[in-house]
């Protein structure tokens, strides 16, 4: 029982750490004057597709958009858009 609760705590702590790093990277390493992540860079970092240090570079290069899934439009809306 102890193992399961420990693993759950570890997962949620990891998610909290990622959110904090994305919103306040200056708290992680004050000497690095990084700005909070926004848009595609934030999405890629929180989905664990890139590291914090590479998030902005990948998002600006266009590779970031390629790794994101396109939103699925329900068929009813597609028919309305066509007419």
C-alpha positions in Angstrom: 0.0 0.0 0.0 2.9 2.3 0.7 4.3 1.9 -2.8 1.1 3.0 -4.5 0.6 6.1 -2.4 4.3 7.0 -2.9 4.1 6.6 -6.7 0.9 8.8 -6.8 2.6 11.5 -4.7 5.6 11.4 -7.1 3.4 11.8 -10.2 1.5 14.8 -8.8 4.7 16.4 -7.5 6.3 16.1 -11.0 3.2 17.8 -12.5 3.4 20.6 -9.9 7.1 21.1 -10.6 6.5 21.3 -14.3 3.7 23.9 -13.9 5.9 25.9 -11.5 8.9 25.8 -13.9 6.7 26.9 -16.8 5.1 29.8 -14.9 8.1 30.9 -12.8 11.4 29.7 -14.3 13.3 32.3 -12.4 12.5 30.4 -9.2 14.3 27.4 -10.4 17.6 29.1 -11.3 17.6 32.8 -10.4 20.8 33.4 -12.4 19.1 32.4 -15.6 16.8 35.3 -16.5 14.1 33.2 -18.2 10.6 34.4 -19.0 7.5 32.3 -18.3 6.6 29.9 -21.2 3.6 30.8 -23.3 1.6 29.2 -26.1 3.2 26.3 -28.0 6.3 26.3 -25.9 4.3 25.9 -22.7 2.2 23.1 -24.2 5.2 21.2 -25.4 7.0 21.5 -22.1 3.9 20.4 -20.0 3.4 17.4 -22.3 7.0 16.3 -21.7 7.9 16.6 -25.4 10.8 19.0 -24.9 13.0 20.2 -22.0 12.6 23.6 -20.4 15.8 24.9 -22.0 14.7 23.9 -25.5 11.0 24.7 -25.3 11.2 28.3 -26.8 13.6 27.2 -29.6 11.5 24.3 -30.7 8.3 26.3 -30.6 9.8 29.1 -32.7 11.3 26.8 -35.2 8.0 25.4 -36.4 8.8 21.9 -35.2 6.6 22.5 -32.2 3.5 23.0 -34.3 4.2 19.8 -36.1 4.2 17.8 -32.8 0.8 19.2 -31.7 -2.4 17.4 -32.7 -4.9 19.3 -34.8 -8.2 19.8 -33.0 -10.9 17.5 -34.2 -14.0 19.2 -35.5 -17.2 17.3 -35.1 -19.0 16.3 -38.4 -22.0 18.6 -37.7 -19.7 21.7 -37.5 -17.9 20.6 -40.7 -21.1 20.5 -42.6 -22.1 23.9 -41.4 -18.8 25.4 -42.4 -19.0 23.9 -45.9 -22.4 25.6 -46.7 
